[in-house]
Amino acid sequence: MGSLPNLESPLQTSRISTVVPATPRGEENSAYNLNYMDLLMKLHYIRSIYIFNSESVQNLSISDLKTPMFPLLDLYSHVSGRVRVSESGRAFIKCNDAGVRIVESHCDKTVGEWLDENEYSLDGLVHDHVLGPDLAFSPLVFVKFTYFKCGGLSVGLSWAHILGDAFSAFKFITKWSHILSGQAPPKSLHMPNLTKPQFLSNYDSHNNNPISIKRATIIGGYWLNPNDSYVATHTFHITSKQLQHLVTSYTYSKSTNINKKYFEIISAMIWKCIAQIKGDFGHKVVTICTTNFSNRVENEFPTNGLVLSKIETNLSPKEVDILELVKLIVEKKINENYVLEKLVEEGEGKDDFIVYGAKLTFVDLEEADFYGVKINGQKPILANCDFHGVGDQGVVLVLPGLEDDDGNNGRMITISLPQQELDQLKCKLAKEWGI
């Protein structure tokens, strides 16, 4: 398809083109069926960026960057498809090789100048992407390549959550980088284990009104939840030294037998801070979003392999010790997947929901291979991720950070909240934690 010029901002000009699978599908109009979790996440979008310096890029052309996409899409054929809605009202993906969109952009700033002005923000480096209103012409994936004045490059991915979760999105762009580096693509992807999950403990099979999601009403045919207030996003970088200080201050100095990850203590800290900002309206109900990482290693095919759990407490999060909140996250979360599946299937997949931000939501992405994307063997100098379509209660993503000078990894904490709450949280974290 020919490239279409598009003016995005005073700093950037863009051209949009399409890449399709290298091998056309033999089965005409074949369908990819969406499961209950895919449909549950259909109003959400995953966005990630990877910024490389000029030494890594070494004058790679847009053709060089696009070429690996053709064989990659042979592996991910449904990613090239388009959403259709059956006569019953249930959405599915028509595998019609319509392709993914490639955006070529040029910025008149250096990487350093961009980071000085925008810090960790994804805005401008990822294509603004929402499904609808005409689903037959709505790509499921956009990949944006932004060339900087200094020769650096940003790779920006916008991925419809209906295809799979953040782990799946990261694997997709990582495999692109592997093919770019000269690795032969695998003949196929390991398919997910589609057997019913066994909820052996801590799940709620009786509650027909799950609290980790909320019904939504879309407007104008766009698959996006309308917010009551403007939800802004900011990323905080916590160094490995700050992490050790946090752990030492709130766990090792107190007696506890809990085997904690950084996700849990970071989530407890943010939960307490936000509750203090909201006062008496602080969150006594939150959602914890995790994944079975051992299954994710084995399964390469995109899937929404999320575990959505609720935590309800009579404690006051703004007043209790952070360790008490850590214990709630470790011991008291209740898996709602079984109830969510029943809810979606009873509605025949036609209903619209929001997950992230229906309640204050904490998402554990600590174990994601976030820095597996490499160009010419070099890791990005900066990588980040956020979610689009977040509800008014907000979402907190806990991501791995780049290695510090001492060889240890910090964490990236990307938070989306109503603007006023986010501004107050910035001040609070800076004053109390030096973050």
N, C-alpha and C positions, 0 to 999 in steps of 0.2 A: 504494500500500500504506500502511496506517496506520502511525503512528510508535510504536515500542516504547520505553518508558522503560528506562534502564539506568544503574545506579550504578557508576561506574568507580573513584572514589577520593574521599577527603574533599574534594578540591579541585574535582571535576568531576561533573556529571551529564550524561547523554547520551540522545539519542533517535536511533533508527536507522530510516531509510526507504529506499526503492528508487527509482532512476531508470532508465527504459528508453528505447530510441531513440524519437525523435519519430515516425518512420515505421515501422510494423510491416513486417517482412520478408515478401515475397510467397512466397518458397520455404520451404515448411514443412520443418522438420527438416534444413535444409541444414547441411553439415559444413565446418569449416575444418581442413584437414590441417596437422599440425605436422611441421616438418622435424627433422633430426637434432640441430641445435643447440638448438631449442626443447625437445626431450625431454631433452637433456643437462642443461639448466638447471632442470628442473622442481621441484627441491627447494630452490630459492633464491627470495628475495623482495627487491624493491627498495623502500626507504622514503625519502621525502623530505618536508621541511617548508619552509614559506615563511611567515615571521612579518612582519606589517604593523602599522604604528602606526595610531592612531585617525584621523589626518588622511587616510590612504590609504583607509580603509574607508568613512568617511562614512555610518555607519549602514546599511550594506547588510544586508538581512534574509536569513534562510536561504532564502526563496523566490527572492530575487534571485540568490543563489549557486548554487542548484540549477537554475534555468531554463536556463543555457547547456549543461548536461549533456545535455539532450534532443536538440538538433541535433548536438552533438558525437558522441553515440553512433550517430547515423546514419552518420558517417564511420568509426567504429570498431565495427562491428556485432558482430564476434566477441568484443570485449571484454565485451559484455553476455551472452555465452553461458556455458555450463557444460561442464566437462570430462566426457567419456564415455570408456569403454574398449571397443574393438571386441572381437569374438569372438576375434581373433588375439592380443589383449592389448595392442595399440598404442593409445595415448591420442590423442584428437582433441577438437576443440571443437564442440559442438552449438550452432549459432547460433539460439537459441530466445528471444531477447529477454528473458531472465530478469533482466537489469539489473545495475547496480552499486549498491553500498550507499553511502548518504550518512549520515554520523554528525554530529549536531549536539551540540556540547558547550559547557558554560559553566564558566569557571574563576573562582574568587573572588580571584584575584591579578591585579595589573597585569602588563603585558609585562615591565617592568623588574624586578619582584619575581621573576617566573618565571625570567628569564635569570640573575639573581643567584644563584638557588638551583640551577638546572639547567644553566647555561652553554649548550653547543651540543647537548645531548642531545635525541633525538627521542622518548624514552619519555614516554608520556602524551599526546603530540600526534599520534600515528599509531595507527590501530586495529590491535590485535594480530590478525594475519591469517595463517592457514595453510589450505591446501586439504586436504579430507578430514575425517573418514573417508567421509562420504557426498558424493561429488563432484557429484552432481546438485543439491545444495543449497549448494555452496561458491562464493560469488562470486569472480571473478578480481581484482576491484579494489574497494578501499574508499577513499573520500575523506572525511576528517574535518575539519570546520570547528569550531574552538575560539574562542569569544568570551571575551576577557579583561575584567576589571572596568573597565579604563580605556577600553574601546572598541576596543582592538586586536584583531587576528584572526590565527589560525594556520590555514594550509591544509596538511593532512597527507595524503600519498598513500601507500597500500600497494598494490603492483603485483606480481602473480605473474610471475616471470621467464620463465615459459613463453610469455608474450605477446610479449616483446621485452626488449631490454637497457635499461640506464639511459638511453641517449640517447632511446630510444623512450618511456620513462616520462616523461622531462622534456618531450618534445614534446607528449605527451598533455595534461599539465596546463597547458602554455604555451598550447596552442590553446584550452583552456577559458577562460583569462584573456583571450584575444583576443576571443572571443565575448562574454564578460562586458563588455568595454569597448565593445561595439557593432559590432565588425567582423563582416561577413557571413561565415559559414563557407564554405570552398571546397566545390565540388560533389563533389569526390572527393580522395583522397590520392594522391600519386605512389607507384606501386607499386614494391617493391624489384626490383632486377635479380636474377632467380632463376637466371641461368646459373651453371654450376659455376665456383667461383673458380679462377684459374690460379695455382698455387703455383710461381713461377718460380725462387725461390731460398730457401735457408735453410728447407727443410721436410723432414720425415722421412717418407718413403713406405715404409720397410721395417720400422720398429719396430712390432710388434703389441701392445706393452704401453706405451701412453702414460703418462707420469708426472705430467701436469698435472691428472689427475682420479683419483678413487678410488671404488670401488664402495661403495654404502651399503645398509643394511638399515633400512627404515622400520618403525616400531612403531605398532600400533593403527590402521593405515590412514591415518595423517596423512602428508602429503607434506613431511616435514621430517627432516633427518638428526639422529639422537641423538648428542650430544657425549660424549666421555669426561670432559671437565672443563668448568667454567662459562666460557664465552667472553663477555668484557665488551667494551664499546665506548667509545672516547673520541675526541673531536675536538680536534686541535691547530690553532691559527691561526698561520700563518707570514706575517709582514708582508712587504711588498715590500722593505723595507730588510734584513730578515733573509735574504731570498732572494738579494739582491745580495751580501751578505756571504758566504753559502754558496758562490755561484758564484765570487766573487773568490778565496776561500780555497782552493778545490779545483780550479779549472780554469784561469782566466786567469793564475794565477801559475805554471802548469806548461805545458810545451809539449805541445800536442795539436791534432789537426786535426778532432776530432769536433765536429759541429754538434749541440749538446745542447739539450734542452728542460728545463724545471724538473722535469718528471716523472722524468727519468732520474737527476738528481743527488739529488733528494729520496728516491727509491727506494733509491739506493745508500747514502745516509746512514742510513735506517731499517734497511736490510738489515744493515749493519755493526753498528748498535747492538743489534739483536735477536740477532745471532750472538754478540756479546760477552756478552749476558745468558745465553744458552744454553750458553756455553762450548764444550767439545769436541763438543757435540751441535748446534752452530750450522749454519745452513742452507747446504749446498753445492749444493742443488737448489731452485730457485724457479720460480714461474710468472709470466709477464708477460702481462697481458690488455690488448690494444689494439684499435683499430678503424680501418677505412679511412674517415677523416673526409670525404674528397671524395665518396665514395659516400653517406655519411649525409646530406650537404646535399641531394643530389638525391632521395633516397628518404625520403618522409614516413611511409609505412606502417610500423607496428611490425615490427621484425625483430630477431633475435638475431644481429647482424652482427659478432660478436666474432672476434678472432684470438687464439688461445691458444698461447703459446709457452713452451717450457721452456728453462731455463739450467742446465747442469751444469758444475761447475768443480772442479778439483783444488786451487785456491787456498783458503786459510783466510779466509773473509769477515771474521772478527773481527780479523784482523791486517793485511790488505792495505790499501793506500791507497784512499780512496773513489774516486779517479779510475780505478783498476783495475776496480772494480765497475761504474762508469759505462760503461767500454769493453765489459765483458761484456754489459751490457744493450743497448747499441747494436749490437754486432757479433756476438755469439755466441748470441743467442736463436734457437731452432729451432721453426718453425711446426709444430704438431701437429694442425691441423684435419683434414687428410686422413685421418690415422690414427683420429682421434676419430669421424669420419663412418663409416668402415668398422666400427668397434667397435659403434656404436649400431645401425647397419643390420643387422649380423650377428646382433645380439640382437633384431631386429625391433622395436626401440624399447621393449622391455618392462623392461629393466634400469634400476636406480636408481644415480645417480652424484652425487657432490659435486665441484664445481669450485673454488669459493672456499674456501680453507683446506685443500684436500687436500694441497697444499704451501703454503708461505708465498707468498701471491699479491699481486701489485702490479697495480692497475687504473688505467689512464690515462683520466681523465675531464676532463683539463685543457681540452679544446676543446668541452665540452658547453655548450649555451646555458642555463646553470644559473639565470641571473637574467633570463631572458626572461619569466618570470611577473610580470605587473604588475597592480595594481588601481588604477583611476583614474589610470593613467599613472605610478604610483609603484612603484619596485622594493621588494622586501622589505628590512627592516632586518637580517634574518638568514635564510639558507637553509642547509640541510644535507642530507646523504644518508648512509644506511648500508645494509648488506645483512643480511638475516635468513637463517639457515640456514648460517652460516659454519662450516667444519670447524675442528678443533683446532689446525691449523698457522697459522691467522690470515689476515687480508686487510688490505691497505693501499689506501685510495682516495685519489687525488690529484685534488682538485676546485678549480675557480676560487674565489677569494675576492672579497668586495666591494671596491670601490675604497677605497684609503686616502685620508687627507686630502690627499696630494700627487697624487692622481689615478691612481696605479698600483695594480695588482691584486696582492694576496698570494695565498696558497693555503690551502685547508682540507684537512687531512689527517685522515681518519677511519679509525681503526685498531681492528680487532677481534682480540683475543688472549685466551688464558687469563688470568684475573684477575691472578695473581701476576706473570706476564711483563709485563702491561700496566702494573701499578704500578711495576715496576722501570724500564720504558721511560719513564714520566712523569718519574721522578727523573733519569734519565740525560739526557733531552732538556733538562730545565730546567737542570741543572748544566753541561752541556757546550755547549749552544746557546742557552740563554735562551729556550727555546720552552715 
